[in-house]
Amino acid sequence: MGLNRAARRADALAARTRQGALGEQWTAGLLERLPAGWRVFHDLAVPGRRFNVDHLVVPPSGLGVIVLDSKKWHARYPTSVVRGRVHCGRQDRHEQVEALAGYASAVAARLGVPAAAVLPLMVVHGSPVVGGAVDVRVPAWEREVRVLGAELLAPTLLRMPGGRDPVRAAALARRVIERLPSA
C-alpha cells in the first residue's frame, strides 16, 4: 500500500499496544471479583525503572505480593514450554517471562521485602496455556515463574495459603501506595 518500513513498524506497535491494553483490562475485571480483603493495584511505576507493573495484589494474609503481567496472545496458537522457554505457537515469548522476573525483583527491592515474598504470575488471555499453567525457570529469579491461562487466575489466588491478617495486609498495602506510584 505504499507504506514505508517505519510506518509499518509504527502500525504494528500501535496494534500490540491496543492488544496489551485489552489484556490488562480483562485481568483487571477478573481481579475485581476477588472477595473482600484482597487489595488490588493497577499500572504502578517503579521509580528509577523504565517499566510499569500491570497489576499488583496484596492477599488477605499480607505475607507478600503478587506481581501480575497481563498478555493477550493469539487464540489460534497454544502457549507451551519448548526446551525450557515459553512459546506462543512458534513464537518464543520467553523474554517477556524474563522481564516479569525482573519486575518482581525490582518490586521486592522497592518494597524492602525478600524475593520469596513476591510471586510473579503471567496471565495469558486468548492463547490456551497447555495444561492450564506452566512453571518455567528464569536465571535471574530464584524460583520459577508461573504462566497461566486467565481462567485459572482467581482459583490460583484463592488457593494461596496464609489465612487472614488484616493488620499485616493493610501495612503492606500502605507500603505499596507509598513506594510504587501510579504510572
N, CA, C and O of each residue as an XYZ file, in Angstrom:
732
protein
N       0.826     -1.199      0.000
C       0.000      0.000      0.000
C       0.860      1.249      0.000
O       0.358      2.353      0.210
N       2.149      1.081     -0.234
C       2.991      2.263     -0.295
C       3.523      2.708      1.061
O       4.215      3.723      1.144
N       3.217      1.974      2.121
C       3.721      2.363      3.436
C       5.195      2.001      3.541
O       5.617      0.928      3.109
N       5.952      2.889      4.107
C       7.359      2.578      4.291
C       7.556      1.701      5.528
O       6.627      1.484      6.306
N       8.755      1.215      5.690
C       9.068      0.295      6.793
C       8.775      0.925      8.157
O       8.227      0.253      9.030
N       9.123      2.188      8.359
C       8.892      2.862      9.641
C       7.392      2.962      9.940
O       6.980      2.787     11.087
N       6.589      3.237      8.938
C       5.132      3.332      9.135
C       4.557      1.968      9.501
O       3.685      1.876     10.364
N       5.039      0.907      8.852
C       4.562     -0.443      9.186
C       4.928     -0.817     10.621
O       4.122     -1.411     11.337
N       6.150     -0.467     11.039
C       6.570     -0.749     12.418
C       5.709      0.029     13.409
O       5.300     -0.509     14.438
N       5.435      1.289     13.099
C       4.608      2.113     13.987
C       3.189      1.543     14.079
O       2.605      1.512     15.162
N       2.636      1.096     12.958
C       1.299      0.488     12.972
C       1.288     -0.806     13.786
O       0.346     -1.062     14.536
N       2.333     -1.619     13.638
C       2.416     -2.874     14.386
C       2.532     -2.604     15.884
O       1.916     -3.302     16.690
N       3.315     -1.597     16.259
C       3.450     -1.246     17.669
C       2.115     -0.772     18.232
O       1.739     -1.147     19.343
N       1.403      0.046     17.475
C       0.099      0.529     17.929
C      -0.881     -0.631     18.125
O      -1.647     -0.640     19.088
N      -0.860     -1.594     17.227
C      -1.744     -2.764     17.355
C      -1.381     -3.583     18.584
O      -2.268     -4.023     19.315
N      -0.085     -3.795     18.825
C       0.339     -4.554     20.019
C      -0.049     -3.817     21.293
O      -0.462     -4.438     22.273
N       0.082     -2.500     21.281
C      -0.285     -1.701     22.451
C      -1.775     -1.827     22.744
O      -2.173     -1.954     23.902
N      -2.601     -1.792     21.698
C      -4.058     -1.958     21.890
C      -4.369     -3.334     22.448
O      -5.196     -3.463     23.352
N      -3.718     -4.368     21.922
C      -3.948     -5.726     22.403
C      -3.497     -5.862     23.860
O      -4.180     -6.491     24.668
N      -2.358     -5.279     24.187
C      -1.864     -5.328     25.567
C      -2.811     -4.649     26.535
O      -3.060     -5.154     27.630
N      -3.343     -3.495     26.128
C      -4.289     -2.779     26.982
C      -5.555     -3.606     27.192
O      -6.127     -3.603     28.282
N      -5.986     -4.302     26.166
C      -7.171     -5.146     26.292
C      -6.923     -6.278     27.290
O      -7.782     -6.558     28.126
N      -5.769     -6.926     27.214
C      -5.419     -7.973     28.171
C      -5.397     -7.441     29.598
O      -5.871     -8.109     30.516
N      -4.851     -6.242     29.791
C      -4.816     -5.635     31.118
C      -6.226     -5.360     31.631
O      -6.510     -5.580     32.808
N      -7.104     -4.885     30.761
C      -8.497     -4.634     31.167
C      -9.185     -5.932     31.571
O      -9.923     -5.963     32.556
N      -8.951     -6.989     30.825
C      -9.576     -8.272     31.141
C      -9.076     -8.811     32.481
O      -9.859     -9.330     33.277
N      -7.774     -8.687     32.727
C      -7.235     -9.134     34.015
C      -7.808     -8.294     35.148
O      -8.159     -8.830     36.200
N      -7.907     -6.989     34.945
C      -8.496     -6.121     35.976
C      -9.922     -6.561     36.296
O     -10.327     -6.556     37.459
N     -10.679     -6.939     35.276
C     -12.037     -7.425     35.503
C     -12.061     -8.692     36.344
O     -12.932     -8.855     37.198
N     -11.117     -9.585     36.110
C     -11.038    -10.815     36.913
C     -10.668    -10.498     38.361
O     -11.196    -11.113     39.287
N      -9.771     -9.550     38.555
C      -9.335     -9.195     39.900
C     -10.431     -8.490     40.694
O     -10.459     -8.572     41.922
N     -11.330     -7.799     40.000
C     -12.446     -7.120     40.683
C     -13.352     -8.116     41.398
O     -14.057     -7.751     42.339
N     -13.337     -9.356     40.962
C     -14.213    -10.384     41.539
C     -13.651    -11.038     42.796
O     -14.326    -11.851     43.428
N     -12.423    -10.690     43.162
C     -11.848    -11.275     44.376
C     -12.652    -10.820     45.594
O     -13.162     -9.700     45.613
N     -12.768    -11.677     46.608
C     -13.549    -11.304     47.793
C     -12.875    -10.206     48.612
O     -11.725     -9.843     48.369
N     -13.612     -9.695     49.577
C     -13.095     -8.653     50.468
C     -11.802     -9.125     51.119
O     -11.628    -10.310     51.404
N     -10.911     -8.190     51.346
C      -9.636     -8.495     51.981
C      -8.474     -8.493     51.010
O      -7.323     -8.353     51.425
N      -8.755     -8.649     49.712
C      -7.716     -8.592     48.692
C      -7.544     -7.133     48.290
O      -8.528     -6.431     48.053
N      -6.317     -6.682     48.214
C      -6.043     -5.306     47.781
C      -5.367     -5.371     46.411
O      -4.352     -6.043     46.229
N      -5.954     -4.661     45.465
C      -5.510     -4.746     44.076
C      -5.092     -3.362     43.598
O      -5.808     -2.381     43.796
N      -3.927     -3.296     42.968
C      -3.396     -2.056     42.408
C      -3.108     -2.292     40.926
O      -2.709     -3.385     40.525
N      -3.316     -1.253     40.122
C      -3.110     -1.368     38.682
C      -2.125     -0.303     38.200
O      -2.091      0.814     38.717
N      -1.328     -0.675     37.200
C      -0.467      0.257     36.477
C       0.413      1.080     37.419
O       0.261      2.296     37.537
N       1.325      0.393     38.077
C       2.218      1.040     39.036
C       3.598      1.272     38.430
O       4.100      0.462     37.651
N       4.190      2.387     38.803
C       5.551      2.702     38.382
C       6.518      2.215     39.459
O       6.173      2.162     40.640
N       7.708      1.868     39.045
C       8.798      1.563     39.973
C       9.824      2.675     39.753
O      10.531      2.677     38.745
N       9.907      3.617     40.691
C      10.819      4.755     40.498
C      12.228      4.303     40.113
O      12.792      3.374     40.692
N      12.765      4.995     39.120
C      14.098      4.686     38.635
C      14.134      3.574     37.597
O      15.209      3.223     37.111
N      12.986      3.016     37.252
C      12.906      1.931     36.268
C      12.070      2.385     35.079
O      11.281      3.324     35.185
N      12.250      1.715     33.951
C      11.569      2.111     32.712
C      10.431      1.160     32.358
O      10.190      0.909     31.177
N       9.749      0.643     33.324
C       8.619     -0.249     33.074
C       7.531      0.046     34.086
O       7.754      0.754     35.068
N       6.366     -0.495     33.841
C       5.293     -0.400     34.815
C       4.854     -1.809     35.184
O       5.062     -2.756     34.425
N       4.254     -1.933     36.342
C       3.692     -3.192     36.803
C       2.206     -3.154     36.440
O       1.474     -2.270     36.886
N       1.767     -4.122     35.625
C       0.366     -4.126     35.186
C      -0.588     -4.175     36.376
O      -1.506     -3.362     36.484
N      -0.357     -5.144     37.268
C      -1.233     -5.333     38.431
C      -0.384     -5.839     39.587
O       0.545     -6.622     39.387
N      -0.705     -5.393     40.790
C      -0.058     -5.895     41.990
C      -1.156     -6.197     43.002
O      -2.053     -5.383     43.220
N      -1.078     -7.371     43.615
C      -2.123     -7.815     44.527
C      -1.504     -8.131     45.884
O      -0.489     -8.821     45.978
N      -2.142     -7.608     46.938
C      -1.779     -7.964     48.311
C      -2.876     -8.893     48.816
O      -4.033     -8.482     48.905
N      -2.533    -10.151     49.153
C      -3.547    -11.083     49.644
C      -3.956    -10.748     51.076
O      -3.268     -9.988     51.757
N      -5.064    -11.308     51.531
C      -5.551    -11.027     52.896
C      -4.564    -11.411     53.985
O      -4.653    -10.890     55.097
N      -3.630    -12.304     53.701
C      -2.632    -12.704     54.694
C      -1.585    -11.617     54.912
O      -0.997    -11.530     55.990
N      -1.350    -10.784     53.892
C      -0.311     -9.773     53.976
C       1.092    -10.361     53.996
O       2.051     -9.679     54.360
N       1.215    -11.628     53.606
C       2.517    -12.295     53.646
C       3.424    -11.950     52.474
O       4.603    -12.306     52.487
N       2.907    -11.274     51.476
C       3.709    -10.925     50.307
C       2.830    -10.259     49.277
O       1.697     -9.870     49.561
N       3.369    -10.132     48.066
C       2.620     -9.529     46.968
C       2.701    -10.427     45.742
O       3.628    -11.221     45.580
N       1.707    -10.276     44.896
C       1.685    -10.973     43.620
C       1.839     -9.911     42.537
O       1.052     -8.966     42.473
N       2.838    -10.064     41.696
C       3.063     -9.163     40.566
C       2.520     -9.866     39.334
O       3.006    -10.926     38.942
N       1.501     -9.260     38.727
C       0.832     -9.855     37.571
C       1.179     -9.090     36.306
O       1.140     -7.860     36.272
N       1.515     -9.832     35.283
C       1.756     -9.255     33.965
C       0.713     -9.847     33.031
O       0.640    -11.066     32.880
N      -0.094     -9.001     32.403
C      -1.168     -9.455     31.513
C      -0.672     -9.527     30.080
O       0.036     -8.638     29.606
N      -1.054    -10.603     29.395
C      -0.722    -10.776     27.986
C      -1.973    -11.191     27.227
O      -2.789    -11.961     27.733
N      -2.118    -10.683     26.030
C      -3.177    -11.136     25.131
C      -2.474    -11.678     23.895
O      -2.014    -10.924     23.038
N      -2.403    -12.998     23.825
C      -1.705    -13.660     22.736
C      -2.704    -14.309     21.804
O      -3.877    -14.463     22.145
N      -2.248    -14.682     20.652
C      -3.109    -15.187     19.584
C      -3.846    -16.456     20.008
O      -3.234    -17.422     20.464
N      -5.168    -16.437     19.852
C      -6.023    -17.540     20.314
C      -5.814    -18.828     19.510
O      -6.122    -19.913     20.005
N      -5.304    -18.730     18.300
C      -5.111    -19.941     17.488
C      -3.864    -20.725     17.857
O      -3.695    -21.862     17.416
N      -2.991    -20.135     18.657
C      -1.724    -20.789     18.970
C      -1.619    -21.063     20.459
O      -1.813    -20.155     21.268
N      -1.315    -22.299     20.836
C      -1.196    -22.613     22.258
C       0.094    -22.069     22.862
O       1.112    -21.927     22.183
N       0.022    -21.772     24.142
C       1.205    -21.372     24.900
C       1.754    -22.624     25.568
O       1.027    -23.349     26.245
N       3.045    -22.869     25.371
C       3.674    -24.070     25.919
C       5.140    -23.768     26.220
O       5.646    -22.684     25.927
N       5.796    -24.748     26.805
C       7.228    -24.636     27.076
C       7.953    -25.538     26.095
O       7.671    -26.733     26.004
N       8.891    -24.951     25.363
C       9.703    -25.678     24.396
C      11.162    -25.503     24.806
O      11.690    -24.391     24.798
N      11.802    -26.603     25.161
C      13.197    -26.586     25.607
C      13.426    -25.529     26.700
O      14.407    -24.786     26.671
N      12.503    -25.484     27.651
C      12.645    -24.599     28.805
C      12.246    -23.158     28.569
O      12.414    -22.315     29.450
N      11.709    -22.859     27.370
C      11.335    -21.480     27.037
C       9.854    -21.408     26.677
O       9.317    -22.316     26.044
N       9.201    -20.323     27.085
C       7.780    -20.145     26.806
C       7.593    -19.709     25.360
O       8.254    -18.791     24.875
N       6.672    -20.395     24.685
C       6.323    -20.087     23.300
C       4.818    -19.925     23.166
O       4.052    -20.590     23.864
N       4.400    -19.053     22.283
C       3.014    -18.990     21.827
C       3.079    -19.447     20.379
O       3.538    -18.721     19.498
N       2.606    -20.674     20.154
C       2.812    -21.277     18.837
C       4.302    -21.418     18.603
O       5.011    -21.987     19.433
N       4.784    -20.904     17.483
C       6.219    -20.967     17.169
C       7.006    -19.783     17.703
O       8.237    -19.794     17.682
N       6.310    -18.769     18.180
C       7.000    -17.554     18.634
C       7.538    -17.716     20.051
O       6.792    -18.037     20.975
N       8.824    -17.493     20.209
C       9.463    -17.534     21.514
C       9.065    -16.265     22.277
O       9.343    -15.153     21.829
N       8.416    -16.440     23.423
C       7.983    -15.310     24.250
C       8.695    -15.286     25.597
O       8.281    -14.582     26.518
N       9.763    -16.056     25.699
C      10.431    -16.213     26.990
C      11.018    -14.901     27.511
O      11.112    -14.709     28.724
N      11.411    -14.000     26.615
C      11.941    -12.707     27.068
C      10.917    -11.969     27.920
O      11.287    -11.234     28.837
N       9.629    -12.158     27.625
C       8.585    -11.499     28.402
C       8.492    -12.103     29.810
O       8.209    -11.397     30.778
N       8.730    -13.406     29.909
C       8.757    -14.063     31.218
C       9.970    -13.573     32.007
O       9.872    -13.307     33.204
N      11.105    -13.457     31.337
C      12.307    -12.943     31.994
C      12.094    -11.507     32.468
O      12.548    -11.132     33.549
N      11.406    -10.710     31.661
C      11.106     -9.333     32.056
C      10.240     -9.323     33.318
O      10.477     -8.526     34.225
N       9.245    -10.198     33.378
C       8.382    -10.275     34.568
C       9.209    -10.617     35.807
O       8.981    -10.041     36.871
N      10.150    -11.526     35.694
C      11.014    -11.849     36.830
C      11.790    -10.602     37.269
O      11.983    -10.373     38.463
N      12.228     -9.810     36.306
C      12.910     -8.559     36.634
C      11.992     -7.578     37.337
O      12.411     -6.894     38.271
N      10.733     -7.500     36.894
C       9.760     -6.628     37.562
C       9.583     -7.069     39.013
O       9.570     -6.242     39.924
N       9.446     -8.387     39.219
C       9.235     -8.917     40.563
C      10.433     -8.597     41.459
O      10.266     -8.234     42.623
N      11.628     -8.733     40.914
C      12.832     -8.432     41.677
C      12.881     -6.950     42.052
O      13.223     -6.608     43.184
N      12.545     -6.077     41.116
C      12.545     -4.634     41.383
C      11.479     -4.266     42.414
O      11.710     -3.404     43.262
N      10.319     -4.912     42.346
C       9.257     -4.652     43.325
C       9.724     -5.081     44.712
O       9.517     -4.352     45.682
N      10.350     -6.249     44.822
C      10.852     -6.714     46.119
C      11.832     -5.700     46.705
O      11.749     -5.355     47.884
N      12.749     -5.231     45.881
C      13.742     -4.262     46.352
C      13.069     -2.963     46.778
O      13.390     -2.411     47.830
N      12.148     -2.480     45.975
C      11.488     -1.202     46.276
C      10.630     -1.300     47.537
O      10.560     -0.350     48.316
N       9.981     -2.442     47.737
C       9.143     -2.603     48.927
C       9.955     -3.007     50.156
O       9.454     -2.946     51.279
N      11.203     -3.419     49.950
C      12.032     -3.837     51.064
C      11.608     -5.173     51.640
O      11.669     -5.390     52.850
N      11.174     -6.072     50.755
C      10.773     -7.415     51.180
C      11.679     -8.428     50.484
O      12.247     -8.137     49.432
N      11.814     -9.612     51.070
C      12.629    -10.627     50.386
C      11.967    -11.081     49.087
O      10.745    -11.029     48.949
N      12.778    -11.521     48.152
C      12.240    -12.002     46.870
C      11.229    -13.121     47.085
O      10.290    -13.264     46.302
N      11.410    -13.912     48.132
C      10.483    -15.009     48.422
C       9.080    -14.505     48.754
O       8.124    -15.280     48.725
N       8.947    -13.219     49.069
C       7.643    -12.639     49.394
C       6.952    -12.061     48.156
O       5.900    -11.432     48.272
N       7.534    -12.270     46.978
C       6.956    -11.756     45.737
C       6.721    -12.933     44.795
O       7.629    -13.716     44.512
N       5.491    -13.039     44.320
C       5.124    -14.106     43.390
C       4.818    -13.495     42.025
O       3.831    -12.774     41.886
N       5.652    -13.772     41.009
C       5.353    -13.274     39.663
C       4.425    -14.248     38.929
O       4.696    -15.447     38.861
N       3.337    -13.720     38.389
C       2.395    -14.520     37.601
C       2.150    -13.826     36.274
O       1.840    -12.635     36.239
N       2.289    -14.566     35.185
C       1.930    -14.052     33.869
C       0.562    -14.618     33.524
O       0.366    -15.833     33.531
N      -0.386    -13.732     33.222
C      -1.763    -14.116     32.918
C      -1.958    -13.988     31.413
O      -1.838    -12.898     30.855
N      -2.260    -15.116     30.754
C      -2.390    -15.135     29.300
C      -3.862    -15.215     28.912
O      -4.578    -16.130     29.317
N      -4.292    -14.250     28.129
C      -5.634    -14.230     27.552
C      -5.527    -14.646     26.091
O      -4.547    -14.329     25.417
N      -6.524    -15.345     25.613
C      -6.562    -15.747     24.209
C      -5.917    -17.093     23.989
O      -6.612    -18.096     23.829
N      -4.618    -17.131     23.978
C      -3.874    -18.357     23.717
C      -4.107    -19.365     24.835
O      -3.907    -19.041     26.006
N      -4.527    -20.588     24.492
C      -4.696    -21.591     25.550
C      -3.334    -22.042     26.081
O      -2.445    -22.400     25.308
N      -3.183    -22.022     27.393
C      -1.942    -22.472     28.012
C      -2.044    -23.986     28.184
O      -2.969    -24.483     28.828
N      -1.103    -24.704     27.613
C      -1.108    -26.168     27.682
C      -1.085    -26.597     29.148
O      -0.188    -26.214     29.898
N      -2.074    -27.390     29.548
C      -2.171    -27.824     30.937
C      -2.745    -26.769     31.870
O      -2.831    -26.999     33.076
N      -3.137    -25.627     31.340
C      -3.695    -24.552     32.155
C      -2.652    -23.617     32.720
O      -2.880    -22.411     32.817
N      -1.499    -24.168     33.096
C      -0.427    -23.351     33.668
C       0.902    -24.069     33.457
O       0.963    -25.298     33.428
N       1.955    -23.285     33.311
C       3.303    -23.831     33.213
C       4.212    -23.034     34.134
O       4.039    -21.829     34.316
N       5.175    -23.723     34.705
C       6.190    -23.090     35.545
C       7.515    -23.174     34.815
O       7.907    -24.241     34.342
N       8.205    -22.045     34.724
C       9.471    -22.019     33.988
C      10.560    -21.357     34.822
O      10.305    -20.465     35.630
N      11.761    -21.820     34.599
C      12.931    -21.258     35.287
C      13.393    -20.008     34.547
O      13.358    -19.932     33.319
N      13.821    -19.047     35.330
C      14.401    -17.821     34.798
C      15.697    -17.601     35.561
O      15.673    -17.485     36.786
N      16.827    -17.540     34.867
C      18.125    -17.456     35.560
C      18.218    -16.331     36.591
O      18.859    -16.508     37.626
N      17.604    -15.197     36.337
C      17.743    -14.055     37.244
C      16.765    -14.111     38.420
O      16.741    -13.190     39.237
N      15.970    -15.155     38.522
C      14.969    -15.264     39.579
C      15.207    -16.563     40.328
O      15.491    -17.592     39.715
N      15.096    -16.525     41.635
C      15.449    -17.698     42.443
C      14.418    -18.814     42.406
O      14.706    -19.930     42.838
N      13.237    -18.539     41.905
C      12.198    -19.563     41.802
C      11.654    -19.589     40.382
O      12.109    -18.846     39.513
N      10.682    -20.448     40.165
C      10.039    -20.498     38.850
C       9.022    -19.368     38.717
O       8.505    -18.852     39.708
N       8.754    -19.002     37.487
C       7.700    -18.045     37.167
C       6.535    -18.850     36.617
O       6.725    -19.718     35.765
N       5.346    -18.572     37.092
C       4.159    -19.286     36.633
C       3.481    -18.481     35.528
O       3.232    -17.283     35.660
N       3.192    -19.186     34.434
C       2.432    -18.627     33.304
C       1.124    -19.392     33.282
O       1.123    -20.618     33.170
N       0.000    -18.677     33.389
C      -1.265    -19.382     33.472
C      -2.332    -18.755     32.590
O      -2.306    -17.565     32.277
N      -3.268    -19.609     32.204
C      -4.420    -19.126     31.467
C      -5.288    -18.273     32.375
O      -5.370    -18.524     33.577
N      -5.934    -17.270     31.808
C      -6.723    -16.327     32.593
C      -7.794    -17.023     33.437
O      -8.136    -16.551     34.521
N      -8.319    -18.139     32.939
C      -9.375    -18.840     33.671
C      -8.883    -19.401     35.000
O      -9.694    -19.719     35.870
N      -7.575    -19.529     35.171
C      -7.022    -20.060     36.418
C      -6.543    -18.982     37.382
O      -6.065    -19.299     38.471
N      -6.663    -17.712     36.999
C      -6.145    -16.651     37.867
C      -6.833    -16.655     39.234
O      -6.166    -16.806     40.258
N      -8.134    -16.493     39.263
C      -8.841    -16.429     40.552
C      -8.660    -17.708     41.365
O      -8.349    -17.621     42.553
N      -8.842    -18.908     40.768
C      -8.623    -20.118     41.571
C      -7.203    -20.212     42.142
O      -7.017    -20.676     43.267
N      -6.212    -19.778     41.378
C      -4.828    -19.815     41.855
C      -4.643    -18.877     43.042
O      -4.043    -19.254     44.048
N      -5.153    -17.672     42.926
C      -5.012    -16.712     44.024
C      -5.764    -17.176     45.264
O      -5.250    -17.080     46.378
N      -6.971    -17.675     45.073
C      -7.803    -18.053     46.218
C      -7.269    -19.280     46.960
O      -7.640    -19.511     48.111
N      -6.407    -20.063     46.321
C      -5.794    -21.228     46.976
C      -4.521    -20.881     47.740
O      -3.916    -21.755     48.359
N      -4.110    -19.624     47.704
C      -2.872    -19.246     48.381
C      -3.002    -19.451     49.885
O      -4.032    -19.125     50.474
N      -1.962    -19.987     50.500
C      -2.005    -20.209     51.948
C      -1.794    -18.907     52.715
O      -1.464    -17.873     52.135
N      -1.987    -18.978     54.010
C      -1.628    -17.846     54.862
C      -2.755    -17.289     55.685
O      -2.513    -16.518     56.613
N      -3.988    -17.656     55.374
C      -5.104    -17.147     56.168
C      -5.320    -15.657     55.985
O      -5.080    -15.099     54.915
N      -5.779    -15.027     57.058
C      -6.086    -13.600     57.013
C      -5.376    -12.880     58.155
O      -5.426    -13.316     59.304
N      -4.734    -11.801     57.832
C      -4.140    -10.927     58.832
C      -4.361     -9.500     58.343
O      -3.489     -8.921     57.694
N      -5.533     -8.931     58.656
C      -5.883     -7.600     58.126
C      -4.866     -6.517     58.472
O      -4.629     -5.618     57.666
N      -4.270     -6.587     59.643
C      -3.306     -5.562     60.040
C      -2.056     -5.651     59.171
O      -1.579     -4.637     58.662
N      -1.524     -6.862     58.999
C      -0.328     -7.045     58.166
C      -0.617     -6.688     56.707
O       0.205     -6.060     56.039
N      -1.797     -7.095     56.216
C      -2.162     -6.790     54.824
C      -2.297     -5.280     54.615
O      -1.852     -4.756     53.594
N      -2.901     -4.586     55.564
C      -3.055     -3.127     55.444
C      -1.697     -2.435     55.461
O      -1.474     -1.480     54.717
N      -0.787     -2.918     56.310
C       0.548     -2.315     56.376
C       1.296     -2.505     55.062
O       1.960     -1.586     54.583
N       1.187     -3.692     54.483
C       1.859     -3.944     53.204
C       1.224     -3.115     52.087
O       1.931     -2.596     51.222
N      -0.090     -2.989     52.100
C      -0.773     -2.163     51.094
C      -0.338     -0.698     51.215
O      -0.155     -0.026     50.201
N      -0.171     -0.198     52.444
C       0.319      1.180     52.626
C       1.720      1.340     52.044
O       2.034      2.358     51.428
N       2.557      0.325     52.247
C       3.914      0.375     51.716
C       3.865      0.429     50.176
O       4.634      1.169     49.562
N       2.979     -0.341     49.561
C       2.817     -0.298     48.104
C       2.432      1.112     47.675
O       3.021      1.658     46.743
N       1.457      1.699     48.340
C       0.991      3.046     47.986
C       2.122      4.078     48.129
O       2.269      4.967     47.290
N       2.908      3.949     49.186
C       3.982      4.897     49.451
C       5.163      4.766     48.480
O       5.802      5.763     48.141
N       5.450      3.539     48.033
C       6.694      3.302     47.297
C       6.521      3.016     45.809
O       7.491      3.061     45.053
N       5.292      2.724     45.383
C       5.033      2.411     43.971
C       3.916      3.308     43.464
O       2.747      2.931     43.545
N       4.241      4.476     42.946
C       3.197      5.396     42.492
C       2.490      4.896     41.225
O       2.992      4.029     40.509
N       1.327      5.463     40.979
C       0.615      5.151     39.733
C       1.449      5.615     38.555
O       2.060      6.683     38.589
N       1.464      4.798     37.515
C       2.254      5.133     36.330
C       1.572      6.195     35.481
O       2.103      6.592     34.444
